[in-house]
Amino acid sequence: MDTTKKVQNLKDRLSYIRDIFAGKEEESIRLLSAKLSELLERHQSQPGGVSSSQLARLEDLFDFSERKLDLALTPMDRVRIVRHPQRICLKDILENVYDNYTEIGGRGEFNIDPSMLIARAVFSRRVGDKVINQMVMVIGQEKGHGEAFRNGGSVKPSGNAKALHYMKVAETENIPVHTFVFTPGAYPVEDWPGAAQQIAKNLYELSALKVPVVSIFSEGGSGGAEAVGLADRRIMLSHGYYSVISPEGAAAIEGGLRGGTRATPELIEKCARQLCITAEDNLQNGYIDRILQEPPLGARPNHYDFFRELRRELIQTTNEVVSGVKSMKLYRAMAVRGSKTDDAESIYMRWTLSKSALNRLVDQRQRKFRNLSRHARLDGTGVVNRAVTATKGAVWAIHSFLRYDVLGRQKKRLDAMFEDLGAEAHLVRHKLLMPLKKTVDKVLPGNGSGRPVVGEEVMNRLTRLSCPEDGACLVGSEWAWTSPRSHEDRTITCPNVRTQHCPDLWVPDLFGDFAGVCPSCGHHFPMEYRWYLENVFDYSESKEFNQQLESVNPLGYEKFDFKLDKAKEKTGLKSACITFETSIEEVDTVVAVLCAPFRGGSVGAAEGEKFIRAAERAGRKRQPFIAYVHGTAGIRIQEGVNGVIQMPRCTIAVRRYIDAGGLYLVLYDTNSYAGPVASFLGCSPYQFAVQSSNIGFAGPGVITETTGITIPPDYHRAYHALSRGHIHGIWDRREVKKNLHQSLLTMGGRNLYYR
């Protein structure tokens, strides 16, 4: 490298340092700037006047200063590192880590979504005299180096759908998947199939994907990261971050900013610290398995030593995953577990797994996520009650196994045999006796037409419609619980008065007999969750469980303890989730309710744990599992990754329940957004919504702030969710109980007790 190139390289390094520290006047930066200015003056005034020794000394000074500055990095500095155009990207990794690769699913901007890059890649390994090629599927967000068409790694629904397609291809071919998380978050648009719905599908499939999955985290932004981040091993680059929300987004929420007002740098820095987003934070909390050290101030494309370390780490980690589930614990497996990353290249292990090993792999993955975030919730149940609950759970499981699997299976076989014999006998009887019956009918007619006389009541029961052709099949107006607003002596105007010409509504009638539904146009006014608890789920007669699981402040987020106490006092709840057993028209069910009045129905560690335990309880007792979402604002940002991790955890619980033969049904109400909808709610095969509910990945303000797109007022209405296939039906509030009962009798669930 000649003098001019070396000088330019130093200028680029100084510019990079200034970008990372965002104008902070660090002593080291001032020194580097002064020394470089002196050298530039000498170089410009006297061409060739800068000696190689002077350049070498200045380069050494840069190296020393970068190491010193690296020790002083704040969490927000790390955010700026991973967002910088000079940061390594997935194409750099493909070029320098793998021995060969072919990009698939489109290339560059000629692609269904350039933010998601898929490649079939190869590690070439020498084993004795042979060269072995080990295939992997590489999937990850691609930011590029300032390429605008990459959208900064913010993936659209079509990009996540492409990723899921090639995950399934890898499963078919029985090759490992390496995913790379380089995203600030998913692109919040509801184009088909919708951002939330597609992320939920990805999580659902990843939770039981039958191939080894290794994830590398650089920039992990909430749901966008989870779309490809549910893995057997999760490695994080030392200068990366993994967070529930961007520091700027958290600052906007904390500061209550509206109308495009920007948060101050001090508030953003503060939120970055409080969110605990760094690699060290996530390793301490157990959400990643290892940290891969980067060069000072982050890895850039010219750091070839780092690429060699990343290669060894990927090989080592994949070997660990594979060896952990192989049935024969050979010497190589022991060597892999006892070796360091430096030895990875010298140990060869086939990455193709048998069917039984793949089943063990999935089970290990699911158990791993099940055990996360225990420190982030408060369980006041007590040791004795926990032991009693565990014993009851074991008894339920044994009872269900004996009754439904051992005895029930034999009964089903006998029933099937007798049904077949009965059907055969009926057909034979019909063929033999029908001619004789016709002769008798002619001789002794019953009603003059050859038909037997049928009572009027029986005929009416057989021929009447289930519901009137027009209008809803409504439950009577005698509700078990009515809104406190029904005591207000005033009238209210329906929002559809201009188009539907609805008359003014007297509030006692509207929120009493009419259940908050306009009798003229059917508009649904918001209704308290208590209305559904009592009128749909008979909550007063139900059996609540896990009441002692309580939301806490695991990150010590400033002022959040006060906000939690206020929510608990206001609602009388300890978390935003209520779980209970109830009976809907004599069908026993397990229900989980997300309550909007408690912190917007946001989900944290306590809510996630309650949801998981409810799904497990439903599975043990062979009962249907219903999730009623009175409203959810998403994942609770004040819990950081402790909240985000509930997305894969709860999705895994749902997947295990459905795979075991359960019926999982979700009903949305009011406003349901973000992480829960993009994971354990959105993955249900049966999703419905109450009229006038709003469903989506991000609220209107977030979409406008992040994309610059102004969306129409009805963008998130339930009818739009229905049109793109997110939900499968829209229900009148007054018919919810009837529709739920009908769903329980007609939908899914091979292992339900009443099947």
Summary of the structure (lengths in Angstrom):
residues: 755
radius of gyration: 31.1
end to end distance: 76.1
largest distance: 127.7
contacts: 2525
relative contact order: 0.09
helix: 49%
strand: 16%
